Amino acid sequence: MKTFTKEMQDAVTPVKAIELLKEGNRRFLEKSEFERDLLKQASETTAGQFPFATILSCIDSRASAELIFDQGIGDIFSIRIAGNVLNDDIIGSMEFACKVAGSKLIVVLGHTHCGAVKGACDHVELGSLTGLLDKIQPAIEKETTETKRNSSNPSFVKKVIDLNVKEVSSLIGEKSPILREMIESGEIGVIGGVHDIATGEVKFFE
């Protein structure tokens, strides 16, 4: 599999970037991943990198974006934080990835059985984690259909996971004038999705 070059990155549109990720996830599900020489790719990207997508995902050990989308070294920027929440440093990283390094797509990727979301649903307080979980509260407040509102209700947790992805996706353009301009001009796209850790399948919100 070829390492992404500047020419390859330039040819990718936001829609094409989504298709590349969907194709990679299909390969992952079918156990037909591309054969890659990762050391060669590391060597080929020494002078520069040209990832086509930027993925904000959770730190969960079961949710590696490179693996579930079958991507190699130099293909995607991977930003990871518990609960795939947003802060100024992550916005800055996205601005670098898109405005400076040419990435064409931002993906906000949640996953099933997310421990951070469960902690937020249970109003867990623990050191600096408390502030991080507070960032998930807007999604919890937007969920108004469930009466049992804690982590022992799988339906509630699932709905909050989905809403958190959508909330974070909508905040990207609000918090960054740079990214908002790129989104409005069609230079980049933003899309949310959820990775099922039991099956490996990623379902995008479109």
Legacy VTK file of the C-alpha trace (Angstrom):
# vtk DataFile Version 3.0
C-alpha trace
ASCII
DATASET POLYDATA
POINTS 206 float
0.000 0.000 0.000
1.421 3.390 -1.010
2.225 6.031 1.575
0.100 9.167 1.199
1.892 11.894 -0.749
1.117 15.579 -1.276
-0.322 14.774 -4.704
-2.558 12.068 -3.274
-3.735 14.354 -0.460
-4.507 17.190 -2.898
-6.694 14.841 -4.938
-8.842 13.865 -1.952
-12.119 15.692 -1.317
-13.972 15.556 2.018
-16.452 13.098 0.484
-13.634 10.929 -0.862
-11.974 10.963 2.561
-15.145 9.522 4.100
-15.186 6.805 1.444
-11.542 5.932 2.151
-12.369 5.467 5.819
-15.477 3.411 5.060
-13.459 1.180 2.734
-10.814 0.747 5.425
-13.409 -0.210 8.009
-14.869 -2.754 5.580
-11.424 -4.296 5.150
-11.063 -4.436 8.930
-14.423 -6.190 9.293
-13.615 -8.639 6.497
-10.095 -9.317 7.823
-8.672 -8.233 4.467
-6.431 -5.405 5.614
-3.817 -4.048 3.209
-0.311 -5.394 3.567
1.976 -2.552 4.603
5.674 -2.113 5.210
5.327 0.200 8.202
9.071 0.759 8.552
9.201 1.803 4.905
6.278 4.156 5.460
8.069 5.632 8.464
11.095 6.266 6.270
9.007 7.717 3.446
7.321 10.220 5.778
10.533 11.443 7.404
10.616 14.636 5.335
6.873 15.330 5.583
3.408 13.929 6.206
0.179 14.344 4.230
-2.706 12.701 6.122
-6.096 12.904 4.413
-8.210 12.849 7.600
-8.114 13.896 11.243
-9.885 11.677 13.740
-10.869 12.706 17.259
-11.527 9.544 19.217
-11.491 8.184 22.755
-8.373 6.890 24.515
-10.113 3.518 24.939
-7.660 0.716 24.171
-10.266 -0.977 21.968
-10.768 2.059 19.727
-7.571 2.627 17.738
-8.530 4.640 14.636
-5.563 3.361 12.632
-6.634 -0.233 13.190
-10.399 0.015 12.732
-9.982 2.094 9.545
-7.016 0.040 8.282
-4.708 3.014 7.855
-0.937 3.118 7.854
1.763 5.549 8.946
1.191 8.989 7.441
-2.460 8.389 6.490
-4.423 10.030 9.320
-3.964 12.398 12.232
-5.162 10.724 15.419
-6.312 12.865 18.359
-7.320 10.881 21.417
-8.913 11.961 24.685
-11.331 10.239 27.051
-14.894 10.710 25.839
-13.729 12.270 22.537
-14.443 15.679 24.067
-13.242 19.053 22.809
-10.890 21.619 24.350
-8.703 24.463 23.082
-5.655 22.256 22.586
-7.640 19.814 20.474
-9.085 22.676 18.409
-5.538 23.933 17.866
-4.455 20.470 16.795
-7.315 20.330 14.295
-6.371 23.756 12.954
-2.820 22.548 12.403
-3.985 19.302 10.804
-6.344 21.011 8.347
-5.049 24.526 7.712
-1.325 23.773 7.873
-0.980 20.098 6.982
-3.837 19.784 4.473
-6.174 17.228 6.069
-9.557 17.179 4.283
-11.850 15.684 6.911
-12.462 15.816 10.653
-14.139 12.779 12.190
-15.533 12.799 15.721
-15.582 9.129 16.649
-17.380 7.828 19.696
-17.636 4.182 20.668
-20.060 1.865 22.398
-19.697 1.151 26.126
-17.655 4.341 26.598
-16.357 4.538 30.169
-16.088 8.324 30.086
-19.714 8.679 29.043
-20.774 6.219 31.722
-18.811 8.216 34.286
-20.495 11.422 33.158
-23.908 9.742 33.362
-23.116 8.777 36.956
-21.720 12.251 37.780
-18.364 10.812 38.806
-15.965 13.267 40.446
-12.253 12.429 40.532
-9.503 15.025 40.371
-9.008 16.563 36.918
-11.312 13.914 35.436
-14.229 15.856 36.903
-13.673 18.761 34.509
-13.310 16.444 31.539
-16.570 14.633 32.294
-18.326 17.987 32.667
-17.790 18.464 28.926
-20.165 15.530 28.307
-22.985 17.063 30.390
-24.521 19.017 27.444
-25.170 15.688 25.691
-26.741 14.272 28.851
-28.989 17.327 29.162
-30.117 16.982 25.547
-31.232 13.394 26.143
-34.801 13.768 27.384
-36.449 10.428 26.578
-35.050 8.168 29.305
-36.259 8.165 32.907
-33.483 5.946 34.270
-30.548 8.308 33.831
-27.398 6.488 34.863
-24.896 3.988 33.471
-27.014 0.998 34.478
-29.362 1.882 31.606
-27.662 0.825 28.334
-30.232 2.699 26.246
-29.499 5.957 28.051
-25.738 5.471 27.683
-26.040 4.738 23.963
-28.162 7.833 23.348
-25.718 10.017 25.262
-22.790 8.559 23.286
-24.523 9.506 20.027
-25.510 12.962 21.272
-22.004 13.641 22.567
-20.549 12.902 19.123
-23.076 15.227 17.477
-22.509 17.939 20.093
-18.726 17.865 19.665
-19.070 17.836 15.874
-21.219 20.970 15.961
-18.854 22.773 18.336
-15.825 22.532 16.042
-16.975 25.271 13.694
-18.327 27.347 16.568
-15.051 27.339 18.475
-12.700 27.846 15.530
-13.206 30.626 12.971
-10.390 29.055 10.938
-12.117 25.691 10.702
-15.543 27.280 10.223
-14.277 29.136 7.166
-12.781 25.931 5.751
-16.026 24.042 6.381
-18.158 26.732 4.759
-15.889 26.875 1.700
-15.965 23.105 1.293
-12.230 22.706 1.875
-12.871 20.291 4.725
-15.760 18.247 6.044
-16.827 17.301 9.565
-18.642 14.078 10.305
-19.472 12.074 13.409
-19.664 8.347 13.903
-19.730 5.585 16.492
-17.515 2.519 16.600
-19.114 -0.668 17.913
-16.350 -2.264 19.963
-18.063 -5.674 19.839
-18.274 -5.909 16.044
-15.669 -3.397 14.877
-18.176 -1.617 12.640
-18.209 2.160 12.384
-21.528 3.833 11.637
-21.332 7.437 10.465
-23.986 10.084 11.094
-24.756 11.474 7.655
LINES 1 207
206 0 1 2 3 4 5 6 7 8 9 10 11 12 13 14 15 16 17 18 19 20 21 22 23 24 25 26 27 28 29 30 31 32 33 34 35 36 37 38 39 40 41 42 43 44 45 46 47 48 49 50 51 52 53 54 55 56 57 58 59 60 61 62 63 64 65 66 67 68 69 70 71 72 73 74 75 76 77 78 79 80 81 82 83 84 85 86 87 88 89 90 91 92 93 94 95 96 97 98 99 100 101 102 103 104 105 106 107 108 109 110 111 112 113 114 115 116 117 118 119 120 121 122 123 124 125 126 127 128 129 130 131 132 133 134 135 136 137 138 139 140 141 142 143 144 145 146 147 148 149 150 151 152 153 154 155 156 157 158 159 160 161 162 163 164 165 166 167 168 169 170 171 172 173 174 175 176 177 178 179 180 181 182 183 184 185 186 187 188 189 190 191 192 193 194 195 196 197 198 199 200 201 202 203 204 205
